[in-house]
Amino acid sequence: MKGKKKTKSPQEAADTIVEEAVSEVSGEVTEEAPMQEDAATTPDYEAQFNQAQDRYQRTLAEFDNFRKRTAKEISARYEDGLRAAAEKLLPIVDNFERAMNASENKEDNFYQGIAMISRQLDAALTDIGLAPITEEPGTAFDHNLHHAVAHIEDEAFGQNVIAEVLQKGYKHRDRVIRPSMVKVAN
């Protein structure tokens, strides 16, 4: 077929350059570069070989860096996608908890069904790495994990201590997706 050229990968191109340089240094005569008799006009084959080898090694290093950088970017996009999806599901989890807390009859079939769906949703979120930030009243307030929405005066609690958790917070691995909404004492 005329007009179509086979493109070589950077690895194949570098291998071809090195092979040509090695054949030139070893004294093999190729059709493209006949052996010249005059010492003053002979090219420096060792310098060409070293230059080709340097280009080959640099190309390999650049390709390896590109591969690593691309893998890291893909992994980061995947994690960001998981976090975004989990963030959209958190209001649903909250509504299931509110529905279960509002029910007076815990033995009712409807309540049992809601509880089962809630457990399945919690298990699915746990499988993708989402975990609730569990803080009990009486623990110290941490601005990295909690969002204070109210302040109360209560002698039963110490300074900057969580008095009540109003809404559960969640983390995905080491990153906070949603901080816990809490009341802080004193």
N, C-alpha and C positions, 0 to 999 in steps of 0.2 A: 504494500500500500504506500502510495506516495503522499507526502504531506504530513503524515503522522510520525511524530518522534516519540520514542519511549523516554519518559522522564525518569531520572534516577533519584533515588533517595539520597540525602546527604551522606549517609553511611557508604552507599555504593560508589558515589562520586569520589569520596575521600579515599576509598580502597583503590579505585582506578588510578588516582594520582600517585598514591604510594607505590603501587605495582609498577607504574611507568618509571618512577624515579629509581626504584630498586633495579629494574632491568637496565636502565641507563648507567647506573653506578657499577653494576656487575660486568659491564662490557658488552652486553648483548646489543646487537644492532637491530634496530627496528626500521620499518619502511619509512616512517615519518622523519627519523633523524639518523641519516647515514653517518658512519664514523668519519671524523675529519682527521687529517694527518697533521695539520699545522698546530703546534702547541699553543701558539699565541691566540688562535681563534677558537680553541676548544672551550666549550662552556664548563663552568665549575659544577660538576655533577653532585658533589658532596653538599654544596650549598643549596642546590635545588632540592636534593633529597631532604635535607634538614628543614627547609622551608615548607615542603609538602607535608612532612611529618608534623610540623608545628601547626599548620592549618588543619590537618586531620584531627589532632588532639584538641584543638580549640573548638572545632565543630562538634566533636563528641561531648565536650564539656558543656557547650551551649545547649545541645539537645537534651542532655541529662538535666540541666537546670530548668529548661522549659517543661520537661515531663514532670518534674517534682512540683513546680509552681502550678501547673495545670491540675494535678491531683489534689493539691491543697485547696485551690479555688473551688473545685467540684465538691469537695468535702464540706467546705464552708457554706456553699449554696444549699447543700442538702440539709445541713443543720439549721440554717435560716428558714428553710421551707418547713421543717418540722416544728420549729418554734412558732411560725406564723399560723400554721394549722392548729396547733395546740391552743394558741391564744384565742382563736375563734371558737374553740369548743368549751372554753372555761365558763362562759355564761350559761351554757347548757348544764354543766356540772353543778353550778350554783343553783339553778332552778330545780334540779332533781333533789338537792339537799333541802331546799325550802319546802318542796312538796312533801318530803318525808317528815320534816319537822312539824309541818302543819297538820299532819294526819293524827287523829286521836286514837284510831283503832289500828294497832300494829298487827293484828291478826287478820285483817281484811285482805282479800285476794288482790284488790287493786293496789294496796300498799305493798304487798309482797312482789307484785309485778314491777312497780316503780323501783323498789329496792334492788331487784335483780338487774334491771337495766342500768341502774346507777353503778352497781358493782362491776358489770361488764365494761362500762365506759371508763371507770377508774382503772381497771386492769389493762385496757387498751392504751390509756395514756401512760401508765407505768411502763409498759413494754417499749414505748418510744423514748423513755428516759425522763418523763415528767414526774416530778415528786412534789407533794404539798409541803409548804413551809409550816411545820407543826410547832407552834408556840403555845404554851399554856399560860394562863394568867399567873403573874408572879415572876416571870422571866424578864430579863433586862431588855429594854428597847434598843433595837439596832436599826439605824436609819437606812442601812443597805438592804434590809429584809422587810422592814415594816413602814407603813404609811400611817402616821398618827392623824386621825380625823376628829378626835375629841380629847379633852383634858379634864380629869376629875380630881377632886381632892378627897383622898381616902387614907386614913391613918393606918389601915390594915396593910397597905402596900408601901414600899420604899420609894425613893426618888427615881424617876424615869423608869418605871416598871409597868409592864403591860397589865392593865386591869381587866380588859375584855377583848376578845378577838371578834370583830364584826364580820369579816370576810376573809376566807383562807387565801393565802398567797401560794404561788407555785414557782418552782425552779425547773429549768431544763439543764441537766448536768450541773455546771457551775454558774449558770447565768439565771438571774431572776427574771421570770416572764411577767409576773404580777406580784407586787409586794402585798403582804397581809395588811388589811385595814384594821387598826386597833385603837382602843381607848388607852391613854397613858395616864397613870396616876401621879399626883403631886407635881 
